[in-house]
Structures are given as C-alpha cells and as structure tokens.
Amino acid sequence: MLSYLLKQPPAPPSGDKRWKLVGATMRRYGYESYALIETMHAVQEAFGFLDEEALRFVAASLRVPLSRVYGVATFYHYFTLKPQGRHTCVLCTGTACYIKGSSKNLAAVEDKYKIKPGDTTKDDNLSLLTARCLGSCGLAPAGVFDGEVVAKLTPDLVMGRIARWMP
C-alpha cells in the first residue's frame, strides 16, 4: 500500500485544475493498479473523454502498461476516446436487440445523419454509439438517449427522439 511513497508519480500533462481531481482519486487508492477503472472514470468525468495524453498519464501514474489502460478504455462502452457531442444515442447491438431489429435502428441513424458508431455529427450535436449489451434484453431493441433507457425501439421512435435535439 505504501509503495507509492517509493516512487513519485509523474507530473500532470498540463496545469489544468481538473488534473487535481484525477490526482486525488489516485492518491485515495495509493497509486495502486487496482485504481485503474476508478481513475479512468475520474479522467472522463473531468474532461469528457480519454485522449492519448490522459491514457499515458494514468498508465505512468499507476505503473501499469499503456496497453492495459487502452484495453480497459476500449472494452467498456462507458469510456470514450474522443470528445462527445452535446447529445448521445447509444443503440444496443446485443443478440436479443439484434434479433428484434436493432440493425434497422442503427441504419436509420447512419443514413440520416451520415455518421457511423463512434462518430459525432459535424455540428457536434449528436454522438452515435453502440453497446454490445445494455443488460435490458427484455426491452429489446433498447437504446439510451442522453442517459435515459428506452425500450422497444423502431427506426421511427429512434429518429423521433433524435429529432428533438437537432436544429
């Protein structure tokens, strides 16, 4: 637990005060590797996404391989590696949702807004994301619109939800 005293963590990438919040999270866990996910949550909460600079800083601070940090960042759908739009649409592509038509919902958004999963519209208004599973199989096909889970989606319902956000 006191191993962090033996080696000083690296300086934050910039003087941005948000790094102090991230540093406090790592200190709370003694700069131990088991604080990886919690630290990544702190970075994403502070900055909105995890860029390469942040991933490198977390890896060095917690003394874990960069590949492990990147692996965690890309495995969990909560983490994002680029800035998000003002609104997010997460469509489930898990088995139950796929069988019930989630691919049609996804295609409708891609066609209308000319974006692919992981992209944001040019006006930074909408980010389209997919999830391997939302854990809401009984609601299939499901999606999450700005944090609100919505069940039994159809292309018309998805487009109606998104239309509320678009100019």
Buried (B, 14 or more C-beta within 10 A) or exposed (E): EEEBEEEEBEEBEEEEEBBEBBBEBBEEBBBBEEBBEEBBBBBBEBBEBBBEEBBBBBBBBBEBEEEBBBEBBEEEBEBBBEEBBEBBBBBBBBEBBBEBBBBEBBEBBBEBBEBEBEBBBEEEBBBBBBBEBBEBBEBBBBBBBEEEBBEEBBBEBBBEBBEEBEE
